[in-house]
């Protein structure tokens, strides 16, 4: 990845419109959308979601449901609060996701033996079967999305995404 973030401009002056009729604080800043990290990440996410749905062949899992079910399959069981933290969902979102997974019979709730007031989520055999199919779909979507990158670029891309999302390298 040899290009630097500033490579889109030949000189710093090109980043701003040089219209001197406006006050300096109102000078227009050039912001090519096609070079915006946020815009490109959103488009990459949209492409991945479309690829996942294509590969998933009617599994009827949203991205948040897949994330929660996949993490729950790794853990076996977890409180709703912990699951939400681990998959980066706010409490209201994880509550709705968990409710829908329970209604579909993919997850069951249990009382925490240490604190009977706390509900613990556990994956069901049907949830485990479905998450394995969804993981195959996810792997296919990832492979298609990253197909234009060399294996080294794919690894570097994932390292950089993790660095961006957690603020450090894992």
Buried (B, 14 or more C-beta within 10 A) or exposed (E): EEEEEEEBEEEEEEBEEEEEEEEEEEEEEEEEEEEEEEEEEEEBEEEBEEBBBEBBEEBEBEEBBBBBBBBBBEBEBBBBEBBBBBBEBEEEBBBEBBEBBBEBEBBBEEEEEEEEEEBBBBBBEEBBEBBEBBBBBBEBBBEBBBEEEEEEEBEEBEEEEEEEEEEEEE
